[in-house]
Amino acid sequence: MTDDENPRELDDWEPYGAPGDETTSPWERRRRVMRIVALVTMIAMVVPGALTSWAIAQSTAERSCRIAVDYYANERTPSRVAFELGSPDTLGWNCYAIAPTGEVRVALLGLIPGPPRLVPTTRV
């Protein structure tokens, strides 16, 4: 068989991915599906852990803030915690006491909240 004697059924044949061919190979479709499944799986594993960590950090910050406000003010003073990224000095969880004149920062609890550092105030 010479080059001039190609079988008729192969005259119009082009391999997958040939220029002008808009169909994709089954392997390429399978690769896309596997990437999507892997991405969804990773998100499904990471998001619950991140949400749990955030909830634990927030409840720890609220408890620590309550201790600090009770120490510096009194038990009836309302408190509020906030996670702030504004400046390097106040980076992390901050504890505020809500006074009639406004909010007063009582303690900086840090990125990972823990017990507040209570420094005795000097009273004259």
C-alpha positions in Angstrom: 0.0 0.0 0.0 1.5 3.4 -1.0 0.7 6.8 0.4 -1.7 7.4 -2.5 -3.8 4.5 -1.5 -5.2 5.7 1.8 -8.3 3.8 3.0 -11.5 5.9 2.4 -12.7 5.8 6.0 -9.5 7.7 7.1 -9.8 10.6 4.6 -11.7 12.9 6.9 -10.2 11.7 10.2 -8.5 14.3 12.5 -7.2 13.5 16.0 -8.7 15.1 19.1 -7.4 18.6 19.7 -6.7 19.3 16.0 -7.0 22.9 14.9 -10.7 23.8 14.2 -12.0 20.8 16.2 -14.3 22.1 18.9 -14.8 18.8 20.7 -12.6 17.9 23.7 -11.2 14.5 24.4 -12.8 12.4 27.0 -9.6 12.5 29.0 -9.7 16.3 29.1 -13.3 16.3 30.3 -12.4 13.7 33.0 -9.4 15.9 34.1 -11.7 18.9 34.5 -14.2 17.0 36.5 -11.5 15.6 38.8 -10.1 19.1 39.4 -13.6 20.4 40.3 -14.2 17.5 42.6 -10.8 18.0 44.3 -11.4 21.7 44.7 -14.9 21.2 46.2 -13.5 18.5 48.6 -10.7 20.7 49.8 -13.2 23.5 50.5 -15.5 21.1 52.3 -12.6 20.1 54.6 -11.2 23.5 55.3 -14.3 25.7 55.8 -15.8 23.9 58.8 -12.4 23.9 60.6 -11.9 27.6 60.0 -15.5 28.4 61.2 -15.0 26.3 64.3 -11.6 28.0 65.1 -13.3 31.4 64.6 -16.2 30.5 66.9 -13.8 29.2 69.6 -11.6 32.3 69.4 -14.6 34.6 69.6 -16.0 32.9 72.7 -12.6 32.9 74.4 -12.2 36.6 73.6 -15.7 37.4 75.1 -14.9 35.5 78.3 -11.5 37.2 78.6 -13.0 40.6 77.9 -15.6 40.1 80.6 -12.9 39.3 83.1 -10.9 42.4 82.2 -14.0 44.7 82.3 -15.0 43.2 85.7 -11.4 43.9 87.0 -11.1 47.5 85.7 -14.7 48.7 86.0 -17.5 46.8 87.6 -19.8 43.8 86.8 -22.6 46.0 85.5 -20.5 47.6 82.8 -21.3 46.2 79.3 -18.4 44.9 77.2 -17.7 44.3 73.5 -15.0 42.4 71.7 -13.8 43.1 68.1 -11.3 41.6 65.8 -9.4 44.5 64.2 -6.8 44.7 61.5 -6.5 48.5 61.5 -3.0 49.2 62.9 -0.1 47.1 64.2 -0.7 48.3 67.7 -4.2 47.0 67.9 -3.9 43.9 65.6 -6.1 41.1 66.8 -8.9 40.8 69.4 -9.6 44.0 71.3 -11.8 44.4 74.4 -13.9 47.5 74.9 -16.0 48.7 77.9 -19.1 50.5 76.9 -19.4 53.7 79.0 -22.0 56.4 78.8 -19.5 58.7 77.1 -18.4 56.1 74.5 -16.3 53.0 74.2 -13.0 52.6 76.1 -10.4 50.0 75.1 -9.7 47.9 78.2 -7.4 45.2 76.9 -5.6 43.9 73.8 -6.2 40.1 73.7 -4.0 39.4 70.7 -4.4 37.3 67.6 -5.1 34.1 69.6 -7.1 35.3 72.6 -6.2 34.1 76.0 -6.4 35.4 79.6 -6.0 39.2 79.7 -2.9 40.8 81.2 -4.4 42.6 84.2 -2.1 45.4 85.5 -3.2 47.0 88.8 -4.2 50.6 88.4 -2.7 53.2 90.7 -5.3 55.1 92.5 -4.7 58.2 94.5 
